[in-house]
Amino acid sequence: MAALAKLYEEEGNQKMAEHMLREMVRVDPLNCEWWQQLGCSLMKRGDSERATECLTAASQLDRSTPLLPFSVVPMVFPANFR
């Protein structure tokens, strides 16, 4: 979906790009990258109020997102997970 949103944006189809980004945020609401992209898309469209809300959400999520996903813990410390 991210590639499709980027393609729509590159083609100038802001409405479809925004639609895809909203769908991405709906599917994965804890992904700060999707919130940031949606905020930037809304800013380009001139919707600064909603863009600010999305960018604020992205900033808050970014601070709470671990540097590595928890799924790599067993790979890093395999002896502890047998």
N, C-alpha and C positions, 0 to 999 in steps of 0.2 A: 504494500500500500504506500510505503514511503516513496518508492521510486515513481509510482503513478502520480502522487501528489506533486513531486518535483517536476515531472514531465508536464503536468497541467500548468504549473506555475511558469515554466520556461516558455510554454506556448502562449502565455498571456491569459489563460483561462483561469482567472483568479477564483471564480465562483466554484468550479469543480475542485480546484486545489484546496480551497477552504473546506469543502464538503469532505474530501478525503481525510484531511487533517482532523476534522471533528470526529470522523469515524475512528481514526487511530486513537484519539484521546478517549473515546468511549470504550474501545476495546482494552486499552492499557492506560488507565488514568494515572498511574504512578510513574509514567515515563516522562521525565522532565524535558527531553528533547522534542517530543511531540507537542507539548504545551508551548515551548519556545517557538517552534515553527508556526504553530497556529497563531500565536501572538504577533509574530512578524508579518504573517499573511494578512491579519486583520489591520495591522498598522498601515500596510501598503494600500489597503482599501479605504483607509481613512477612519476606521472605527477605533479611535484611540482609547475609548473607555473599556471596551471588551478586550482590546489588545493588552492594556495594562493589567487587567485581571488575569489573563493567560500568562503573561510574562512574570507576574508576581507568583502565580502557582508554580511556574517552572523554576523560579529562584528558590522557593521554599522546598520543592522536591529535590532540587540539586543538592541542597545542604544536607538532606536526610538520606541521600542515595549512597550506598557503600561504593568504595572504589572498585571492588570486584563483586560480581554476583555471588550470592551464597552457594550457588551450585558448584563453585570451584573448590570449596572447602575440602571435600573428600579427596580431591586430586592433590591438593597442597599438603594435607596431613593424612595420608592414606592409612597409616598404622592405627590411628585413633578411631577409624570407622569400619573395623572388621568385626 
